[in-house]
Amino acid sequence: MKEKRRGPIGRAAGLAEGMANTVRRMQRDREPRVILYDSTGYARLLQPDARGYESVIAVSERMVRLVEEAES
Amino acid sequence: MPGTLTPERTAARLCELSGDARAAILLDAGGSLAGSSELESERARGLGELARELFAAVDRASRPDGVDPPEQVEAQVEGGAVYASRTPQWILAVVARRTALSSLMLMDLRSVLAELETGVPIRTSTSAVANGDSLPISPMPNLDPEEA
């Protein structure tokens, strides 16, 4: 189906929507996350409210900090 | 066998393979530090201790019934990312840049561990460099009727 032609306001709104999506995606990429993989490579996202999530994040942060100290 | 990867060299080998790897350590089955990248020994021991804690936390994490314990873990945190992989014999963990591609980093971890365990080196290659005079003729046909 042919896309409906949009006026200047519609185009501006489309641009703003695209930028908002990009910002949301960048924020999501910066959020802490834990992914666990089984032996077949199947990935499972550990939810923030799941048991163990906080521990994995805390240990990982300490590992990154330790390397940052070594680099500085 | 010459060129065989040793446990002492394994972490450094991972950092050579991946430009996004900042530091890596290898632990043996007993949890002892078997090798590290260019970290001073105290920091390497500290990183090794944390890698052990990481898998302990992973094993305590909730998982659906019937699902095996995870073999690899990826944690994205502020300032970087941690990837770790384990086999019955080894744990290899790396702190990487946040921009690292997860799939590549996890594949590098598996590949280096496989090289350590099997002795079969990872096949790497470099792009060919040709000077301007010896560039091959493009195989693409010229479709511009004006130039024909």
Backbone of each chain as ProteinMPNN parsed JSONL, in Angstrom:
{"seq_chain_A": "MKEKRRGPIGRAAGLAEGMANTVRRMQRDREPRVILYDSTGYARLLQPDARGYESVIAVSERMVRLVEEAES", "coords_chain_A": {"N_chain_A": [[0.84, -1.187, 0.0], [0.504, 2.227, -0.786], [2.318, 4.753, 0.917], [0.788, 7.28, 2.841], [0.95, 10.651, 1.837], [2.641, 13.113, 3.736], [2.237, 16.279, 5.407], [4.242, 19.257, 6.248], [4.088, 19.443, 9.046], [3.44, 16.878, 9.773], [5.713, 15.554, 8.828], [7.666, 16.69, 10.497], [6.775, 15.778, 12.943], [7.173, 13.069, 12.553], [9.967, 12.975, 12.399], [10.622, 13.801, 15.002], [9.547, 11.695, 16.413], [11.172, 9.605, 15.555], [13.63, 10.442, 16.618], [13.039, 10.368, 19.344], [12.631, 7.639, 19.66], [15.227, 6.746, 19.136], [16.642, 7.881, 21.303], [15.373, 6.532, 23.41], [16.175, 3.94, 22.805], [18.954, 4.174, 23.127], [19.075, 4.752, 25.86], [18.051, 2.384, 26.866], [20.056, 0.639, 26.06], [22.089, 1.416, 27.747], [21.292, 0.617, 30.21], [21.757, -1.534, 33.046], [22.169, -5.032, 32.533], [21.638, -8.56, 32.586], [22.543, -11.47, 30.971], [22.091, -14.865, 30.524], [23.568, -17.801, 29.251], [22.967, -21.019, 27.972], [24.463, -24.305, 27.385], [23.879, -24.765, 24.751], [23.824, -22.334, 23.647], [21.552, -20.937, 23.98], [19.914, -18.013, 24.966], [19.057, -16.274, 27.95], [17.386, -13.724, 29.472], [18.064, -12.319, 32.527], [15.781, -11.233, 34.737], [15.386, -8.022, 36.361], [14.101, -8.299, 38.837], [14.56, -10.855, 39.502], [15.863, -13.683, 41.358], [19.231, -13.459, 42.305], [19.987, -11.578, 40.423], [20.793, -9.01, 41.408], [23.165, -9.705, 42.741], [24.813, -10.65, 40.662], [25.076, -8.331, 39.125], [26.305, -6.644, 41.014], [28.785, -7.944, 41.505], [29.854, -7.855, 38.938], [30.104, -5.108, 38.537], [32.095, -4.567, 40.379], [34.193, -5.938, 39.198], [34.564, -4.461, 36.832], [35.266, -1.994, 37.925], [37.675, -2.644, 39.157], [39.325, -3.146, 36.974], [39.239, -0.667, 35.753], [40.622, 0.825, 37.625], [43.128, -0.304, 37.341], [43.737, 0.528, 34.8], [43.929, 3.242, 35.051]], "CA_chain_A": [[0.0, 0.0, 0.0], [1.308, 3.44, -0.873], [2.276, 5.537, 2.156], [0.068, 8.54, 2.683], [1.848, 11.807, 1.844], [2.415, 13.908, 4.946], [2.605, 17.68, 5.322], [5.421, 19.625, 7.028], [3.901, 19.136, 10.475], [3.511, 15.421, 9.878], [7.128, 15.147, 8.674], [8.375, 17.096, 11.721], [6.361, 14.845, 14.004], [7.842, 11.803, 12.258], [11.377, 13.127, 12.79], [10.679, 13.83, 16.47], [9.266, 10.332, 16.881], [12.381, 8.828, 15.303], [14.649, 10.834, 17.599], [12.621, 9.852, 20.659], [12.905, 6.195, 19.646], [16.68, 6.574, 19.243], [17.034, 8.184, 22.689], [14.895, 5.414, 24.245], [17.023, 2.769, 22.54], [20.261, 4.412, 23.749], [18.905, 4.613, 27.311], [17.881, 0.958, 27.15], [21.355, -0.007, 25.905], [22.949, 1.775, 28.878], [20.781, 0.023, 31.449], [22.404, -2.799, 33.402], [21.402, -6.232, 32.207], [22.339, -9.838, 32.732], [22.048, -12.511, 30.064], [22.715, -16.158, 30.795], [23.542, -18.672, 28.059], [23.213, -22.429, 28.281], [25.51, -24.913, 26.557], [23.501, -24.728, 23.335], [23.852, -20.934, 23.203], [20.246, -20.314, 24.217], [20.088, -16.867, 25.864], [17.929, -15.987, 28.852], [17.581, -12.462, 30.177], [17.715, -12.402, 33.945], [14.976, -10.043, 35.04], [15.906, -7.296, 37.533], [13.517, -8.736, 40.105], [14.828, -12.29, 39.683], [16.881, -14.033, 42.358], [20.594, -13.49, 41.78], [20.28, -10.457, 39.525], [21.559, -7.969, 42.115], [24.508, -10.217, 43.033], [25.599, -10.689, 39.419], [25.393, -6.943, 38.769], [27.26, -6.098, 41.989], [30.111, -8.534, 41.253], [30.337, -7.348, 37.638], [30.538, -3.713, 38.74], [33.4, -4.593, 41.062], [35.203, -6.368, 38.208], [34.837, -3.334, 35.929], [35.987, -0.979, 38.707], [39.046, -3.11, 39.375], [40.072, -2.954, 35.717], [39.377, 0.793, 35.557], [41.72, 1.276, 38.503], [44.383, -0.758, 36.742], [43.988, 1.303, 33.578], [44.18, 4.669, 35.335]], "C_chain_A": [[0.878, 1.239, 0.0], [1.161, 4.268, 0.403], [1.618, 6.876, 1.888], [1.055, 9.712, 2.763], [1.538, 12.692, 3.057], [2.872, 15.343, 4.72], [3.802, 17.979, 6.198], [5.288, 19.264, 8.508], [4.008, 17.629, 10.698], [4.943, 14.925, 9.77], [7.923, 15.484, 9.932], [8.032, 16.146, 12.868], [7.041, 13.492, 13.812], [9.308, 11.835, 12.683], [11.515, 13.068, 14.308], [10.457, 12.432, 17.04], [10.497, 9.438, 16.713], [13.471, 9.139, 16.312], [14.306, 10.296, 18.99], [12.893, 8.355, 20.752], [14.392, 5.929, 19.826], [17.139, 6.803, 20.671], [16.604, 7.045, 23.616], [15.783, 4.188, 24.071], [18.393, 2.933, 23.213], [20.18, 4.265, 25.267], [18.794, 3.141, 27.695], [19.217, 0.227, 27.067], [22.28, 0.265, 27.087], [22.496, 1.111, 30.179], [21.525, -1.275, 31.756], [21.537, -3.981, 32.971], [22.28, -7.469, 32.312], [21.702, -10.838, 31.785], [22.829, -13.785, 30.346], [22.533, -17.064, 29.578], [23.777, -20.108, 28.496], [24.199, -23.011, 27.268], [25.165, -24.907, 25.067], [23.503, -23.297, 22.78], [22.525, -20.223, 23.4], [20.39, -19.223, 25.284], [18.834, -16.643, 26.698], [18.255, -14.715, 29.619], [17.145, -12.634, 31.625], [17.008, -11.103, 34.324], [15.498, -9.355, 36.306], [15.315, -7.747, 38.86], [13.775, -10.22, 40.38], [15.902, -12.504, 40.739], [18.252, -14.066, 41.68], [20.971, -12.305, 40.921], [21.187, -9.427, 40.205], [22.993, -8.431, 42.375], [25.377, -10.197, 41.789], [26.004, -9.275, 39.023], [26.461, -6.377, 39.718], [28.667, -6.641, 41.735], [30.697, -7.983, 39.953], [30.824, -5.903, 37.763], [31.895, -3.664, 39.429], [34.498, -5.009, 40.096], [35.573, -5.205, 37.288], [35.639, -2.26, 36.666], [37.45, -1.369, 38.895], [39.901, -2.873, 38.117], [40.256, -1.469, 35.43], [40.521, 1.333, 36.406], [43.066, 0.887, 37.907], [44.746, 0.079, 35.518], [44.39, 2.739, 33.883], [45.558, 4.867, 35.967]], "O_chain_A": [[1.883, 1.293, 0.708], [0.056, 4.466, 0.909], [1.85, 7.517, 0.862], [1.898, 9.753, 3.658], [0.383, 12.982, 3.37], [3.786, 15.593, 3.935], [4.34, 17.072, 6.833], [6.252, 18.835, 9.142], [4.589, 17.17, 11.681], [5.359, 14.018, 10.491], [8.744, 14.689, 10.388], [8.896, 15.765, 13.657], [7.436, 12.845, 14.782], [9.83, 10.872, 13.245], [12.393, 12.389, 14.84], [11.091, 12.036, 18.019], [10.827, 8.633, 17.583], [14.153, 8.241, 16.805], [15.182, 9.829, 19.718], [13.33, 7.859, 21.79], [14.789, 5.023, 20.558], [17.93, 6.025, 21.204], [17.361, 6.637, 24.497], [16.104, 3.49, 25.033], [18.932, 1.988, 23.788], [21.092, 3.726, 25.893], [19.353, 2.7, 28.699], [19.501, -0.669, 27.861], [23.15, -0.547, 27.399], [23.258, 1.058, 31.144], [21.882, -2.025, 30.847], [20.31, -3.918, 33.042], [23.499, -7.413, 32.145], [20.487, -11.034, 31.79], [24.059, -13.784, 30.399], [21.47, -17.083, 28.958], [24.674, -20.385, 29.292], [24.705, -22.297, 26.401], [26.051, -25.028, 24.221], [23.222, -23.077, 21.602], [22.377, -19.056, 23.037], [20.92, -19.471, 26.368], [17.71, -16.798, 26.222], [19.263, -14.635, 30.321], [16.018, -13.037, 31.912], [17.583, -10.017, 34.238], [15.993, -10.02, 37.217], [15.954, -7.598, 39.902], [13.277, -10.774, 41.36], [16.737, -11.634, 40.986], [18.402, -14.641, 40.602], [22.156, -12.049, 40.708], [22.212, -9.025, 39.654], [23.931, -7.645, 42.246], [26.535, -9.784, 41.839], [27.146, -9.044, 38.628], [27.401, -5.713, 39.28], [29.635, -5.881, 41.748], [31.888, -7.682, 39.878], [31.832, -5.525, 37.166], [32.739, -2.828, 39.106], [35.613, -4.492, 40.164], [36.749, -4.987, 36.997], [36.573, -1.684, 36.11], [38.346, -0.53, 38.802], [41.055, -2.453, 38.207], [41.3, -1.055, 34.925], [41.29, 2.186, 35.964], [44.025, 1.656, 37.963], [45.923, 0.306, 35.238], [45.09, 3.382, 33.101], [45.94, 5.997, 36.273]]}, "seq_chain_B": "MPGTLTPERTAARLCELSGDARAAILLDAGGSLAGSSELESERARGLGELARELFAAVDRASRPDGVDPPEQVEAQVEGGAVYASRTPQWILAVVARRTALSSLMLMDLRSVLAELETGVPIRTSTSAVANGDSLPISPMPNLDPEEA", "coords_chain_B": {"N_chain_B": [[54.048, -29.618, 21.928], [54.932, -27.163, 19.597], [53.8, -23.794, 19.826], [51.447, -24.413, 21.016], [48.667, -23.482, 22.969], [49.011, -22.326, 26.238], [47.811, -22.526, 29.675], [48.721, -20.254, 31.048], [49.007, -18.376, 29.058], [46.53, -18.013, 28.026], [44.559, -16.038, 28.765], [45.772, -13.697, 27.9], [45.852, -14.264, 25.22], [43.174, -14.125, 24.519], [42.758, -11.376, 24.823], [44.389, -10.48, 22.799], [43.01, -11.363, 20.58], [40.586, -9.991, 20.662], [39.807, -6.673, 20.298], [38.202, -5.28, 22.0], [38.461, -6.326, 24.468], [39.484, -5.73, 27.748], [40.74, -6.688, 30.066], [41.597, -9.938, 31.211], [41.076, -13.119, 32.833], [42.064, -16.467, 33.739], [40.763, -19.289, 35.308], [41.396, -22.363, 37.009], [39.898, -25.694, 37.404], [39.768, -25.979, 40.118], [39.432, -23.447, 40.975], [41.644, -21.867, 41.159], [43.887, -19.261, 40.197], [44.97, -19.399, 36.941], [46.045, -17.997, 34.898], [46.566, -14.716, 33.509], [45.77, -11.631, 31.793], [47.612, -8.685, 30.988], [47.817, -7.872, 33.828], [48.739, -6.704, 37.089], [49.881, -8.951, 39.643], [48.378, -8.923, 42.043], [45.991, -7.613, 41.404], [45.114, -9.324, 39.427], [44.618, -11.632, 40.915], [42.543, -10.64, 42.463], [40.616, -10.165, 40.495], [40.217, -12.759, 39.658], [39.111, -13.902, 41.961], [36.703, -12.499, 42.002], [35.572, -13.433, 39.634], [35.042, -16.055, 40.335], [33.112, -15.576, 42.288], [31.213, -14.48, 40.644], [30.245, -16.648, 39.055], [29.267, -18.164, 41.142], [27.169, -16.567, 41.965], [25.668, -16.639, 39.639], [24.938, -19.324, 39.6], [23.254, -19.354, 41.756], [21.195, -17.889, 40.856], [17.786, -17.507, 39.795], [16.251, -20.011, 37.782], [14.432, -21.578, 35.137], [12.622, -24.685, 35.637], [14.298, -27.711, 34.85], [16.19, -26.566, 33.252], [19.581, -26.394, 32.382], [22.483, -25.42, 34.37], [23.82, -22.178, 33.641], [26.272, -21.758, 31.057], [27.639, -19.673, 30.031], [27.974, -16.195, 30.763], [26.791, -12.873, 30.545], [27.196, -9.61, 31.528], [26.068, -6.417, 31.537], [27.168, -3.424, 32.668], [27.527, -0.2, 34.309], [30.109, 1.545, 32.787], [31.342, -0.631, 31.622], [31.512, -4.072, 30.433], [31.005, -7.443, 31.421], [32.065, -10.631, 30.547], [31.849, -14.122, 30.761], [32.909, -17.493, 30.617], [32.533, -20.999, 31.029], [33.967, -24.258, 31.356], [34.068, -27.774, 32.18], [36.71, -27.854, 33.043], [37.788, -25.244, 33.116], [37.498, -21.68, 33.844], [36.934, -18.809, 32.105], [37.186, -15.403, 32.14], [36.33, -12.09, 31.208], [36.787, -8.581, 31.186], [35.252, -6.147, 29.37], [34.947, -3.525, 26.889], [32.05, -1.414, 26.844], [31.031, -1.221, 24.365], [31.5, -3.56, 23.074], [30.693, -6.276, 20.919], [28.355, -8.586, 21.81], [27.916, -11.207, 20.789], [30.253, -11.727, 19.355], [32.207, -11.508, 21.339], [31.491, -13.575, 23.086], [31.838, -15.724, 21.391], [34.593, -15.561, 20.958], [35.497, -16.157, 23.534], [34.651, -18.84, 23.779], [36.087, -19.953, 21.664], [38.77, -19.565, 22.392], [38.909, -21.061, 24.723], [38.407, -23.556, 23.61], [40.662, -23.832, 22.025], [42.59, -24.0, 24.005], [41.852, -26.392, 25.236], [41.797, -28.349, 23.238], [44.041, -27.96, 21.719], [44.044, -27.258, 19.128], [44.77, -24.663, 17.035], [43.19, -21.414, 16.786], [41.874, -20.361, 13.751], [43.047, -17.638, 12.117], [42.947, -14.735, 10.029], [44.344, -12.24, 7.87], [43.487, -9.262, 6.134], [44.126, -8.944, 2.643], [46.756, -6.987, 1.273], [47.216, -4.815, -1.319], [49.21, -3.073, -3.683], [48.556, -0.101, -5.663], [49.28, -0.57, -8.376], [49.104, -3.253, -8.768], [46.515, -3.999, -8.514], [43.773, -6.169, -8.979], [41.796, -6.625, -11.965], [38.502, -5.388, -11.938], [35.906, -7.671, -11.398], [33.373, -6.945, -12.017], [31.022, -6.348, -14.534], [30.935, -3.719, -16.977], [28.201, -1.752, -17.148], [27.39, 0.54, -18.266], [26.133, 2.011, -21.074], [27.154, 4.204, -22.433], [29.86, 4.24, -21.998], [30.695, 1.941, -23.125]], "CA_chain_B": [[53.83, -29.149, 20.558], [55.214, -25.736, 19.551], [52.66, -22.946, 19.508], [50.248, -24.817, 21.752], [48.248, -22.485, 23.957], [49.144, -22.763, 27.627], [46.897, -21.78, 30.553], [49.301, -18.953, 31.4], [48.899, -17.467, 27.91], [45.16, -18.023, 27.488], [43.87, -14.752, 28.956], [46.41, -12.728, 26.997], [45.446, -14.649, 23.862], [41.829, -13.57, 24.321], [42.887, -9.922, 24.646], [44.973, -10.267, 21.46], [41.983, -11.628, 19.566], [39.492, -9.027, 20.697], [40.21, -5.312, 20.631], [37.315, -4.736, 23.032], [38.779, -6.942, 25.765], [40.378, -4.861, 28.523], [41.533, -7.553, 30.949], [40.998, -11.275, 31.289], [41.746, -14.08, 33.727], [41.677, -17.874, 33.578], [40.802, -20.07, 36.545], [41.297, -23.809, 36.764], [38.696, -26.314, 37.974], [39.78, -25.773, 41.557], [39.212, -22.03, 41.252], [42.917, -21.15, 41.297], [44.26, -18.436, 39.054], [45.876, -20.127, 36.056], [46.683, -17.056, 33.973], [45.873, -13.431, 33.377], [46.356, -10.722, 30.813], [48.664, -7.849, 31.576], [47.429, -7.275, 35.106], [49.669, -7.048, 38.159], [49.397, -10.21, 40.227], [47.356, -8.717, 43.074], [44.724, -7.312, 40.716], [44.696, -10.553, 38.737], [44.014, -12.504, 41.935], [41.259, -10.025, 42.809], [39.68, -10.407, 39.389], [39.912, -14.192, 39.706], [38.175, -14.11, 43.084], [35.403, -11.97, 41.587], [35.025, -14.331, 38.608], [34.467, -17.187, 41.086], [31.869, -15.067, 42.899], [30.246, -14.256, 39.56], [29.56, -17.903, 38.722], [28.491, -18.576, 42.317], [25.919, -15.796, 41.896], [24.913, -17.16, 38.487], [24.355, -20.61, 39.982], [22.168, -19.111, 42.718], [20.117, -17.149, 40.184], [16.614, -18.328, 39.466], [16.166, -20.522, 36.409], [13.262, -22.456, 34.976], [12.822, -26.114, 35.902], [14.81, -28.5, 33.746], [17.218, -25.829, 32.5], [20.909, -26.628, 32.936], [23.171, -24.207, 34.82], [24.388, -21.446, 32.499], [27.672, -21.992, 30.718], [28.226, -18.359, 29.772], [27.221, -15.082, 31.329], [27.11, -11.536, 30.052], [26.605, -8.587, 32.401], [26.336, -5.051, 31.087], [27.059, -2.508, 33.812], [28.06, 1.116, 34.006], [31.564, 1.575, 32.606], [31.896, -1.777, 30.905], [30.741, -5.311, 30.365], [31.733, -8.635, 31.856], [31.683, -11.882, 29.886], [32.566, -15.258, 31.337], [32.551, -18.78, 30.033], [33.148, -22.068, 31.805], [33.915, -25.654, 30.939], [34.373, -28.519, 33.409], [38.101, -27.649, 33.478], [38.271, -23.861, 33.176], [36.631, -20.499, 33.786], [37.615, -17.691, 31.454], [36.36, -14.199, 32.318], [36.939, -10.9, 30.594], [36.131, -7.278, 31.307], [35.323, -5.586, 28.02], [34.297, -2.233, 26.691], [30.592, -1.516, 26.732], [30.69, -1.27, 22.945], [31.826, -4.879, 22.506], [29.564, -7.045, 20.399], [28.216, -9.75, 22.693], [28.054, -12.494, 20.096], [31.671, -11.923, 19.022], [32.981, -11.722, 22.563], [31.193, -14.919, 23.583], [32.463, -16.69, 20.474], [36.034, -15.535, 21.248], [35.709, -16.91, 24.78], [34.516, -20.28, 23.482], [37.162, -20.37, 20.766], [40.041, -19.626, 23.124], [38.837, -22.238, 25.608], [38.535, -24.752, 22.76], [42.078, -23.928, 21.633], [43.325, -24.46, 25.19], [41.519, -27.779, 25.581], [42.058, -29.3, 22.147], [45.35, -27.712, 21.115], [43.89, -26.836, 17.729], [44.784, -23.197, 17.055], [42.128, -20.676, 16.113], [42.312, -19.919, 12.427], [42.84, -16.206, 11.914], [43.482, -14.286, 8.744], [44.404, -10.784, 7.719], [43.062, -8.859, 4.795], [45.221, -8.801, 1.692], [47.116, -5.602, 0.953], [47.786, -4.753, -2.67], [49.475, -1.695, -4.08], [47.677, 0.34, -6.74], [49.656, -1.097, -9.701], [48.807, -4.673, -8.939], [45.122, -4.308, -8.207], [43.171, -6.989, -10.039], [40.718, -5.995, -12.721], [37.235, -5.652, -11.288], [35.1, -8.676, -12.1], [32.05, -6.398, -12.31], [30.92, -5.87, -15.919], [30.552, -2.32, -17.131], [26.833, -1.76, -17.699], [27.055, 1.868, -18.78], [26.228, 1.932, -22.547], [27.932, 5.35, -22.928], [31.288, 3.943, -21.895], [30.99, 0.679, -23.82]], "C_chain_B": [[54.073, -27.643, 20.507], [53.964, -24.949, 19.183], [51.394, -23.319, 20.233], [49.942, -23.79, 22.835], [48.368, -23.076, 25.357], [48.143, -21.989, 28.488], [47.427, -20.384, 30.876], [49.072, -17.917, 30.305], [47.442, -17.231, 27.473], [44.453, -16.667, 27.599], [44.45, -13.692, 28.012], [46.004, -12.996, 25.552], [44.057, -14.07, 23.546], [41.909, -12.062, 24.06], [43.535, -9.587, 23.294], [43.904, -10.395, 20.381], [40.94, -10.522, 19.498], [39.988, -7.655, 21.145], [39.358, -4.698, 21.725], [37.579, -5.34, 24.409], [39.781, -6.063, 26.502], [41.275, -5.669, 29.458], [40.817, -8.886, 31.075], [41.774, -12.124, 32.285], [41.228, -15.484, 33.416], [41.807, -18.56, 34.934], [40.743, -21.552, 36.194], [40.078, -24.379, 37.502], [38.614, -26.126, 39.486], [39.563, -24.331, 41.957], [40.499, -21.245, 41.443], [43.227, -20.379, 40.023], [45.295, -19.174, 38.211], [46.574, -19.197, 35.078], [45.887, -15.776, 33.916], [46.52, -12.63, 32.26], [47.283, -9.782, 31.569], [48.211, -7.119, 32.841], [48.516, -7.601, 36.116], [49.032, -8.169, 38.984], [48.287, -10.0, 41.258], [45.995, -8.451, 42.437], [44.209, -8.56, 39.999], [44.033, -11.511, 39.725], [42.64, -11.976, 42.333], [40.212, -10.28, 41.744], [39.261, -11.884, 39.358], [38.905, -14.514, 40.794], [36.77, -13.644, 42.689], [34.758, -12.856, 40.518], [34.403, -15.569, 39.261], [33.128, -16.778, 41.703], [30.784, -14.892, 41.837], [29.503, -15.555, 39.238], [28.792, -18.463, 39.919], [27.145, -17.858, 42.31], [25.038, -16.302, 40.753], [24.23, -18.48, 38.858], [23.218, -20.453, 40.986], [20.964, -18.44, 42.052], [18.979, -18.079, 39.808], [16.689, -18.793, 38.021], [15.004, -21.498, 36.312], [13.612, -23.922, 35.253], [13.349, -26.814, 34.646], [15.864, -27.811, 32.914], [18.569, -26.032, 33.188], [21.517, -25.321, 33.446], [23.832, -23.495, 33.634], [25.877, -21.754, 32.302], [28.396, -20.663, 30.487], [27.338, -17.285, 30.378], [27.728, -13.778, 30.729], [26.433, -10.551, 30.996], [27.046, -7.216, 31.894], [26.129, -4.139, 32.287], [27.657, -1.168, 33.41], [29.589, 1.031, 33.873], [32.141, 0.393, 31.872], [30.968, -2.967, 30.892], [31.63, -6.463, 30.82], [31.173, -9.834, 31.102], [32.482, -12.997, 30.548], [32.011, -16.547, 30.77], [33.211, -19.873, 30.866], [32.985, -23.413, 31.115], [34.165, -26.45, 32.222], [35.791, -28.251, 33.93], [38.461, -26.194, 33.789], [37.128, -22.859, 33.3], [37.467, -19.384, 33.162], [36.684, -16.486, 31.556], [37.095, -13.0, 31.754], [36.107, -9.673, 30.935], [36.357, -6.573, 29.978], [34.716, -4.19, 27.998], [32.801, -2.448, 26.495], [30.164, -1.673, 25.269], [30.947, -2.638, 22.314], [30.555, -5.574, 22.015], [29.48, -8.367, 21.169], [28.504, -11.06, 21.971], [29.519, -12.773, 19.757], [32.485, -12.234, 20.271], [32.742, -13.131, 23.106], [31.823, -15.985, 22.689], [33.978, -16.74, 20.721], [36.348, -16.322, 22.522], [35.677, -18.414, 24.513], [35.682, -20.776, 22.637], [38.485, -20.516, 21.506], [40.04, -20.827, 24.083], [38.987, -23.534, 24.804], [39.985, -24.941, 22.329], [42.91, -24.471, 22.797], [43.09, -25.955, 25.421], [41.886, -28.771, 24.483], [43.446, -29.125, 21.537], [45.26, -27.298, 19.667], [43.809, -25.311, 17.686], [43.605, -22.583, 16.316], [42.672, -20.184, 14.781], [42.0, -18.427, 12.288], [43.408, -15.827, 10.555], [43.494, -12.77, 8.722], [44.0, -10.437, 6.292], [44.285, -8.647, 3.906], [45.484, -7.322, 1.425], [47.763, -5.613, -0.422], [48.09, -3.297, -3.001], [48.66, -1.379, -5.33], [47.979, -0.283, -8.081], [49.18, -2.531, -9.895], [47.363, -5.022, -8.579], [44.511, -5.14, -9.328], [42.058, -6.222, -10.754], [39.392, -6.383, -12.085], [36.436, -6.687, -12.071], [33.717, -8.149, -12.479], [32.0, -5.925, -13.77], [30.494, -4.402, -15.954], [29.197, -2.274, -17.838], [26.431, -0.405, -18.269], [27.218, 1.877, -20.294], [27.052, 3.083, -23.137], [29.418, 5.022, -22.966], [31.664, 2.707, -22.701], [31.534, 0.944, -25.231]], "O_chain_B": [[53.481, -26.906, 21.296], [53.172, -25.373, 18.342], [50.375, -22.642, 20.1], [50.838, -23.299, 23.522], [47.891, -24.179, 25.625], [47.676, -20.922, 28.089], [46.65, -19.434, 30.966], [48.956, -16.724, 30.586], [47.166, -16.355, 26.653], [43.827, -16.206, 26.644], [43.72, -12.904, 27.412], [45.835, -12.068, 24.762], [43.81, -13.589, 22.44], [41.216, -11.538, 23.188], [43.261, -8.536, 22.716], [43.889, -9.645, 19.404], [40.47, -10.161, 18.419], [40.523, -7.506, 22.243], [39.75, -3.695, 22.321], [36.988, -4.914, 25.401], [40.812, -5.691, 25.942], [42.453, -5.349, 29.615], [39.588, -8.952, 31.048], [42.954, -11.89, 32.548], [40.122, -15.665, 32.907], [42.822, -18.429, 35.618], [40.119, -21.945, 35.207], [39.325, -23.642, 38.141], [37.526, -26.114, 40.061], [39.514, -24.016, 43.146], [40.46, -20.082, 41.845], [42.874, -20.796, 38.92], [46.366, -19.532, 38.702], [47.589, -19.568, 34.489], [44.697, -15.746, 34.229], [47.645, -12.9, 31.837], [47.689, -10.083, 32.691], [48.227, -5.889, 32.899], [49.153, -8.651, 36.023], [47.81, -8.316, 39.019], [47.36, -10.805, 41.342], [44.978, -8.99, 42.871], [43.005, -8.816, 39.973], [43.013, -12.127, 39.414], [41.695, -12.743, 42.517], [39.057, -10.575, 42.053], [38.109, -12.211, 39.073], [37.971, -15.29, 40.59], [35.777, -14.302, 42.999], [33.537, -13.013, 40.496], [33.374, -16.071, 38.806], [32.148, -17.521, 41.651], [29.602, -15.122, 42.09], [28.274, -15.564, 39.158], [27.788, -19.154, 39.746], [26.111, -18.455, 42.61], [23.817, -16.383, 40.886], [23.085, -18.722, 38.477], [22.329, -21.301, 41.067], [19.864, -18.421, 42.604], [19.175, -19.265, 39.541], [17.137, -18.054, 37.144], [14.645, -22.158, 37.287], [14.764, -24.332, 35.115], [12.902, -26.542, 33.532], [16.387, -28.398, 31.966], [18.695, -25.868, 34.402], [21.119, -24.24, 33.013], [24.344, -24.149, 32.725], [26.621, -21.977, 33.258], [29.6, -20.546, 30.717], [26.122, -17.443, 30.49], [28.915, -13.61, 30.45], [25.229, -10.647, 31.237], [28.236, -6.907, 31.834], [25.038, -4.09, 32.855], [28.217, -1.018, 32.324], [30.267, 0.502, 34.754], [33.322, 0.405, 31.525], [29.803, -2.884, 31.282], [32.846, -6.448, 30.625], [29.959, -10.025, 31.03], [33.661, -12.824, 30.857], [30.82, -16.672, 30.486], [34.327, -19.693, 31.355], [32.014, -23.667, 30.401], [34.45, -25.851, 33.259], [36.048, -28.403, 35.125], [39.329, -25.931, 34.621], [35.984, -23.124, 32.932], [38.558, -19.064, 33.633], [35.536, -16.539, 31.113], [38.322, -12.911, 31.818], [34.877, -9.727, 30.966], [37.489, -6.421, 29.519], [34.07, -3.746, 28.947], [32.352, -3.504, 26.048], [29.085, -2.186, 24.975], [30.641, -2.845, 21.14], [29.491, -5.465, 22.624], [30.422, -9.158, 21.17], [29.239, -11.912, 22.472], [29.978, -13.911, 19.856], [33.345, -13.115, 20.261], [33.681, -13.802, 23.536], [32.282, -17.02, 23.171], [34.579, -17.814, 20.7], [37.334, -17.056, 22.584], [36.551, -19.16, 24.956], [36.202, -21.87, 22.856], [39.231, -21.469, 21.279], [41.049, -21.516, 24.229], [39.616, -24.488, 25.262], [40.481, -26.066, 22.272], [43.81, -25.289, 22.606], [44.017, -26.691, 25.761], [42.248, -29.912, 24.772], [43.967, -30.045, 20.906], [46.279, -27.016, 19.035], [42.878, -24.727, 18.242], [43.089, -23.15, 15.353], [43.784, -19.661, 14.699], [40.842, -18.013, 12.336], [44.256, -16.532, 10.007], [42.756, -12.11, 9.453], [44.161, -11.237, 5.371], [45.342, -8.221, 4.373], [44.558, -6.514, 1.359], [48.735, -6.33, -0.659], [47.327, -2.398, -2.646], [48.135, -2.283, -5.979], [47.061, -0.516, -8.867], [48.892, -2.969, -11.009], [47.03, -6.188, -8.366], [44.715, -4.839, -10.504], [41.466, -5.294, -10.203], [39.172, -7.542, -11.736], [36.309, -6.576, -13.29], [32.969, -8.827, -13.183], [32.872, -5.164, -14.19], [29.786, -3.922, -15.069], [29.069, -2.706, -18.984], [25.294, -0.212, -18.699], [28.346, 1.761, -20.774], [27.594, 2.947, -24.234], [30.141, 5.471, -23.855], [32.848, 2.461, -22.932], [31.837, 0.002, -25.963]]}, "name": "protein", "num_of_chains": 2, "seq": "MKEKRRGPIGRAAGLAEGMANTVRRMQRDREPRVILYDSTGYARLLQPDARGYESVIAVSERMVRLVEEAESMPGTLTPERTAARLCELSGDARAAILLDAGGSLAGSSELESERARGLGELARELFAAVDRASRPDGVDPPEQVEAQVEGGAVYASRTPQWILAVVARRTALSSLMLMDLRSVLAELETGVPIRTSTSAVANGDSLPISPMPNLDPEEA"}
